[in-house]
């Protein structure tokens, strides 16, 4: 693939991410979901929960293969104000962000029971 074609393909993904994940104060490529999409591509499955009692709305993105030797990895995003943030991933060497650890632990415990 030529450099020009690779750039055009990436730009198409950025435009798609901007349409899907932009908020009033952030471009889609600068959101946690947008960065994850740009780095790993479209997830194989997305589980959405917007109305579960006693939890914030959340999404779980499941990747069967990240392409770097990691398989069966999940990314969990939640929102309090419709700006989704990642607070858990089973992937290694992912981008870092300040996590709300107590909330992540409660979520993981709830999902395991």
N, C-alpha and C positions, 0 to 999 in steps of 0.2 A: 504494500500500500504506500502510495506517495505521501510525502509530508503534507501537501496541500489537501489531499483526500482525508487524511487522518484528522487534520484540523477541522475540516468541514463536518466530519462525523461527530467530533467532540462538541463543536458549536451547536449542532442539532440537539445533542443531549442536554447541553446547558440551557438552551431555549425551552426544551421540554420540562426540565426541572424547574425553571423559572415559572412556567405556566402552572405546574402542579403544586409547588411548595412555597411560592412567594407569600409573604404576609404584608401587612401595611407598613412595617418598618424594616423588613429584610428581604433581599433577593433570594430566590429559591436556592441558588448555588451556595449561599452562605448559611443555610439552615442545616440542622443535623441530618434530616432526611435527604436533603439535596446533596450534601457531601457524600453520604453513604451511597446514594444512587450513582453519583458520578464515579465513585471509586470502585464499586463492586457491580454496578449494573442493576437491571431490574430484578427484584427478588422473585424467587420461584413461587412463594406463597406469602400472602399478607393476611393476618388475623386481626380483625378490627373489633374493638369493644368500646362503644361510645355511651352506653347506658347501663353499665354494670353498677349496682349499688355499692356505695362506700369506696369507690375508686375514681380516680381521674380517668378521662377517656384515654385510651392507649391503642397502639398498633404493635404487632409483632411481625417483623420481617424475617422470613426464613429463606436462607440460601443453602441449597444442597451442596454447592461447591463454589468457593470464593475464587478459584483459579490460582491460588498460591499454596496449594497443599492442604488447605483447611476445608473440612467438609462438615455439613450439618450445623451451620452457625446461625445464630439468631441475634437480631437487634431489636430492642424494645424502646419505643418512643412513647412519651406521655405528654399531656398538655393540661394546663390549668386555664389557659387563656387563648386557645387555638393556635399557639406557636409551639409546635411539638419539639421536645427535647429528648435526646437519647439519655437513658439512665442505666442501661445494661446492654452488654453484648457478650457473647461467648467467643467472639473472634479475638485473636491475638494480634498485637501490633496495629491496632486500629487507631484512628486519631483520638486524641485525649481531650477531655472536657471536664469541668468540675461536675461531679456527680452528686446527687442528693442521696447519699448512701442509705440513710434510714428508710427512705421511701422505697428504694430499690430492694432492700432486704425484705421489707413487708410484702412487696409485690411478689418476689420470688417465693417466699414462704406461702403466700396465698395461692399461687399457681401450682405449687407442689402438693397441696392438700386436696 
